[in-house]
């Protein structure tokens, strides 16, 4: 492998690490670095081969100091996605971002898959595909992807339903969302999550778009739906408040870069064009 033509992605938890003189756009495409054997031989390092060419990934534990990286800058991945307006990217720009998200997703999964879930023995990277294999029982494990739905619900007045999750650290409101359960179709998840979290029923459910969301390993599937019946009743555990809003009563909402904000912006554009 010609190392000089390879590109690197270096992560520490939810951050991208890069030299001070690099910019975010080049970092998303992969850093053209000429790193030596100490980096190549780190157990946290691995290489992924694909059509755009091989790339190196290094995931550094938060409590580990690497002298060569101490003066590097760090960029939170969520901030980076916001700066790029990720859901709107197309063509080659999306190809580069997709590879970047794959590197981050797989790096986290690889760190969490050091031991076999069946017998507890150590796992190693396989050479023929992107997987981890137990050194004892031979069980293979592949990168985990957790599908989740997110829904923009509007009523007969074109108001949008926003909810405040108990896990939110501030006054932010966002769309109803939840993970797909075993045996469910995506439409089933949409209806169940809405009923469980805010107590209403919807109709005219339609798919809009999707977005890889590696925090740590989700695939967000975006839908729109129309209010059908029922009164808002928050579950009091996950959702502690929900309300119908107009552009004039819009609370704090997610920042650019997330598919949640993409759906909210779609609603705002339709409202403005009425």
Backbone torsions as a table, in degrees:
resi	resn	phi	psi	omega
1	UNK	NA	131.6	179.7
2	UNK	-85.3	101.2	-173.7
3	UNK	-61.5	-30.8	-176.1
4	UNK	-66.0	-22.6	179.2
5	UNK	-95.9	-2.5	-179.1
6	UNK	-84.8	156.7	177.8
7	UNK	-116.9	153.7	-174.5
8	UNK	-122.2	144.4	166.9
9	UNK	-124.9	125.1	-178.4
10	UNK	-122.8	123.6	-175.5
11	UNK	-122.5	152.3	167.6
12	UNK	-135.4	108.4	-174.0
13	UNK	50.8	-120.7	-176.1
14	UNK	-93.5	25.1	-176.6
15	UNK	-126.8	150.8	172.3
16	UNK	-98.4	132.9	177.5
17	UNK	-103.8	137.8	178.3
18	UNK	-158.2	156.8	179.8
19	UNK	-58.5	155.7	-176.4
20	UNK	-60.4	-30.2	-175.7
21	UNK	-89.9	3.6	178.7
22	UNK	-91.3	151.5	175.1
23	UNK	-107.9	164.6	-173.4
24	UNK	-62.3	-40.3	-176.5
25	UNK	-61.2	-39.7	178.6
26	UNK	-73.0	-33.4	-179.4
27	UNK	-65.6	-36.0	178.8
28	UNK	-65.0	-31.9	178.6
29	UNK	-78.8	-11.0	-177.2
30	UNK	105.7	130.1	-177.8
31	UNK	-78.3	130.3	175.6
32	UNK	-84.1	85.9	-176.4
33	UNK	-113.0	150.2	177.3
34	UNK	-115.7	74.9	-176.1
35	UNK	-88.6	146.5	-173.8
36	UNK	-86.8	-170.6	-174.9
37	UNK	-58.6	-36.3	179.5
38	UNK	-56.0	-36.8	178.9
39	UNK	-75.8	-42.9	-179.3
40	UNK	-59.7	-35.8	-173.8
41	UNK	-89.5	-3.5	177.3
42	UNK	-63.6	138.9	-178.7
43	UNK	-66.4	-20.4	179.5
44	UNK	-82.0	-3.4	-177.1
45	UNK	-93.9	140.6	173.7
46	UNK	-150.9	167.3	-177.8
47	UNK	-124.5	136.5	176.5
48	UNK	-116.6	130.4	178.2
49	UNK	-106.5	132.6	175.0
50	UNK	-154.2	-176.8	-171.5
51	UNK	-60.5	-34.7	-180.0
52	UNK	-75.6	-2.9	-179.6
53	UNK	111.4	159.4	-179.6
54	UNK	-69.7	151.5	173.8
55	UNK	-140.7	146.8	178.4
56	UNK	-91.5	144.3	174.7
57	UNK	-131.4	133.2	176.7
58	UNK	-128.7	124.3	179.1
59	UNK	-114.1	109.3	-174.7
60	UNK	-95.6	127.3	177.9
61	UNK	-60.7	147.7	-176.1
62	UNK	-61.1	-32.1	-175.8
63	UNK	-93.9	9.8	-179.2
64	UNK	-106.2	127.1	177.3
65	UNK	-94.5	124.9	174.5
66	UNK	-113.3	106.9	-173.0
67	UNK	-50.7	-38.7	-176.9
68	UNK	-67.3	-17.1	-176.6
69	UNK	-105.9	-0.9	-172.7
70	UNK	-62.7	-31.7	-177.7
71	UNK	-95.4	6.1	-179.8
72	UNK	-78.2	155.9	175.6
73	UNK	-86.9	155.9	178.5
74	UNK	-122.2	141.4	178.7
75	UNK	-129.0	118.5	176.3
76	UNK	-58.6	136.6	-177.6
77	UNK	-61.0	-39.4	179.7
78	UNK	-62.8	-39.7	177.1
79	UNK	-63.3	-40.9	-180.0
80	UNK	-62.5	-45.6	179.6
81	UNK	-62.6	-36.7	177.8
82	UNK	-65.3	-40.4	179.9
83	UNK	-66.5	-30.8	-177.7
84	UNK	-87.6	-13.3	-172.9
85	UNK	53.4	57.2	-167.9
86	UNK	-51.1	-43.4	-176.0
87	UNK	-62.1	-18.9	-175.9
88	UNK	-96.3	-5.0	-176.8
89	UNK	-70.1	142.8	178.4
90	UNK	-138.3	172.2	174.2
91	UNK	60.6	-140.7	-176.3
92	UNK	-65.3	-30.8	178.5
93	UNK	-62.1	-41.4	178.5
94	UNK	-70.1	-35.2	179.1
95	UNK	-59.6	-43.3	179.0
96	UNK	-66.5	-43.4	-179.8
97	UNK	-66.2	-37.9	178.7
98	UNK	-60.7	-41.7	178.6
99	UNK	-66.2	-39.2	177.6
100	UNK	-61.7	-46.6	-180.0
101	UNK	-65.4	-35.8	176.6
102	UNK	-63.1	-43.4	179.7
103	UNK	-60.5	-44.0	-179.1
104	UNK	-67.8	-44.6	179.6
105	UNK	-60.3	-50.7	-176.3
106	UNK	-66.9	-35.9	179.4
107	UNK	-61.2	-43.3	179.1
108	UNK	-67.9	-43.7	178.7
109	UNK	-60.7	-41.7	-178.0
110	UNK	-63.2	-39.2	177.5
111	UNK	-66.0	-33.8	-178.6
112	UNK	-85.5	-3.4	-175.7
113	UNK	-119.1	39.7	-178.9
114	UNK	-76.6	-19.6	-179.0
115	UNK	-128.6	147.4	-178.0
116	UNK	-66.4	133.7	178.5
117	UNK	-76.2	-9.8	-179.3
118	UNK	-97.0	-49.7	-176.3
119	UNK	-117.2	-6.8	176.0
120	UNK	84.4	2.5	-179.5
121	UNK	-79.3	162.3	178.5
122	UNK	-61.8	152.9	176.5
123	UNK	-116.7	152.5	178.5
124	UNK	-128.3	158.1	175.7
125	UNK	-67.8	143.2	174.7
126	UNK	-87.6	161.6	-176.9
127	UNK	-99.8	-16.0	-173.8
128	UNK	-103.3	-11.4	178.6
129	UNK	-162.5	169.6	-179.1
130	UNK	-80.3	92.2	-176.7
131	UNK	-159.5	167.7	173.6
132	UNK	-118.7	141.5	-177.3
133	UNK	-128.3	135.7	179.5
134	UNK	-69.1	134.9	-178.8
135	UNK	-75.0	-14.2	-177.5
136	UNK	-102.6	-58.6	-173.8
137	UNK	-97.0	-10.6	176.5
138	UNK	82.1	2.1	179.4
139	UNK	-62.7	135.8	178.4
140	UNK	-103.1	143.8	178.6
141	UNK	-128.0	139.3	-176.6
142	UNK	-115.3	159.7	179.6
143	UNK	-52.6	132.1	-176.9
144	UNK	-87.0	137.4	176.4
145	UNK	-127.7	124.1	-178.3
146	UNK	-106.7	105.2	179.4
147	UNK	-71.2	140.5	178.7
148	UNK	-141.1	146.1	177.8
149	UNK	-101.9	151.8	173.4
150	UNK	-139.9	135.8	-166.6
151	UNK	-131.0	130.4	171.0
152	UNK	-94.9	111.2	-176.6
153	UNK	-104.8	127.0	177.0
154	UNK	-121.9	152.9	179.4
155	UNK	-103.3	-170.7	-176.0
156	UNK	-67.0	-15.6	177.8
157	UNK	-99.0	7.5	-177.9
158	UNK	66.9	20.7	172.3
159	UNK	-75.6	151.8	-178.0
160	UNK	-105.3	139.2	177.5
161	UNK	-89.4	122.0	176.2
162	UNK	-120.8	148.1	-176.0
163	UNK	-131.7	148.6	177.5
164	UNK	-105.6	116.1	-179.1
165	UNK	-83.0	143.0	-179.0
166	UNK	-63.4	-20.0	179.7
167	UNK	-83.6	-12.4	178.9
168	UNK	-67.0	136.3	-175.7
169	UNK	-86.3	-7.7	-176.6
170	UNK	-134.9	-151.8	-177.7
171	UNK	-96.9	22.4	-176.9
172	UNK	-71.7	143.4	172.8
173	UNK	-119.6	146.2	-178.3
174	UNK	-143.5	-172.5	-178.1
175	UNK	-85.0	158.5	175.4
176	UNK	-67.7	134.1	-177.8
177	UNK	-150.3	159.7	177.4
178	UNK	-176.4	162.0	-176.9
179	UNK	-80.9	147.4	175.9
180	UNK	-72.8	132.8	178.8
181	UNK	-96.4	161.9	-179.6
182	UNK	-57.2	134.2	177.4
183	UNK	84.0	0.6	-177.7
184	UNK	-96.2	145.7	162.0
185	UNK	-82.1	161.1	179.5
186	UNK	-60.1	-39.5	179.2
187	UNK	-62.5	-37.4	178.3
188	UNK	-62.0	-41.3	-179.5
189	UNK	-63.6	-41.8	178.8
190	UNK	-56.6	-52.2	-177.6
191	UNK	-65.2	-42.0	-177.5
192	UNK	-65.9	-48.2	-177.1
193	UNK	-62.0	-41.8	-179.8
194	UNK	-64.2	-44.3	-179.6
195	UNK	-64.4	-43.7	-178.4
196	UNK	-67.3	-41.8	-170.9
197	UNK	-85.6	-39.4	-175.6
198	UNK	-127.7	1.2	169.0
199	UNK	78.4	6.5	-178.1
200	UNK	-108.2	169.3	175.4
201	UNK	-115.2	151.2	-177.6
202	UNK	-129.9	167.9	174.7
203	UNK	-141.3	178.4	177.7
204	UNK	52.9	48.8	178.7
205	UNK	-74.8	127.1	-179.5
206	UNK	-136.6	140.6	179.6
207	UNK	-76.3	143.3	-179.0
208	UNK	-117.3	-56.5	-174.2
209	UNK	-167.9	177.5	177.0
210	UNK	-138.8	162.6	179.8
211	UNK	-152.2	124.0	170.4
212	UNK	-60.7	136.0	-176.8
213	UNK	-138.0	83.4	-171.8
214	UNK	-80.6	61.0	178.6
215	UNK	-128.4	62.6	7.1
216	UNK	-99.7	-20.8	-173.2
217	UNK	-155.6	47.8	-175.7
218	UNK	-99.2	159.0	166.1
219	UNK	-123.6	112.5	-177.2
220	UNK	-86.8	128.2	-180.0
221	UNK	-114.5	113.9	-170.8
222	UNK	-94.3	136.2	179.3
223	UNK	-131.9	161.7	168.0
224	UNK	-121.9	149.2	-178.1
225	UNK	-151.1	157.9	178.8
226	UNK	-106.4	137.2	175.7
227	UNK	-60.2	136.9	178.3
228	UNK	-112.3	-57.2	-177.8
229	UNK	-160.9	166.9	175.2
230	UNK	103.0	160.7	176.3
231	UNK	-103.2	148.2	178.6
232	UNK	-64.6	122.4	175.5
233	UNK	-137.3	103.1	-177.8
234	UNK	-69.8	147.8	-178.3
235	UNK	-70.7	-15.5	177.1
236	UNK	77.0	-5.1	178.4
237	UNK	-110.1	-64.9	178.3
238	UNK	-84.7	-45.7	179.7
239	UNK	-107.2	121.1	-177.7
240	UNK	-107.2	-9.2	174.5
241	UNK	-160.3	146.4	176.2
242	UNK	-149.9	148.1	-176.2
243	UNK	-157.0	154.2	171.8
244	UNK	-84.2	134.6	-177.1
245	UNK	-129.6	157.6	169.7
246	UNK	-116.9	171.0	177.2
247	UNK	-56.4	-29.8	-179.5
248	UNK	-76.2	-19.8	-178.2
249	UNK	-115.4	21.4	-175.9
250	UNK	-67.9	124.4	177.1
251	UNK	-82.5	-167.8	174.7
252	UNK	-66.1	132.6	-176.2
253	UNK	-126.0	166.6	179.7
254	UNK	-58.2	150.7	-179.8
255	UNK	-76.0	169.0	177.6
256	UNK	-58.6	154.0	178.0
257	UNK	108.3	-22.3	179.1
258	UNK	-99.4	154.4	178.5
259	UNK	-71.9	-21.0	173.2
260	UNK	-61.2	-48.4	179.1
261	UNK	-66.7	-35.1	177.2
262	UNK	-58.4	-45.0	179.0
263	UNK	-67.0	-40.2	178.9
264	UNK	-64.3	-41.4	178.7
265	UNK	-65.6	-34.7	174.9
266	UNK	-61.2	-43.4	178.4
267	UNK	-63.5	-43.6	179.6
268	UNK	-62.0	-38.6	179.2
269	UNK	-65.0	-40.2	178.0
270	UNK	-66.8	-38.5	178.7
271	UNK	-62.6	-41.3	-178.7
272	UNK	-68.3	-25.4	-176.4
273	UNK	-91.4	-0.1	-178.0
274	UNK	-66.3	NA	NA
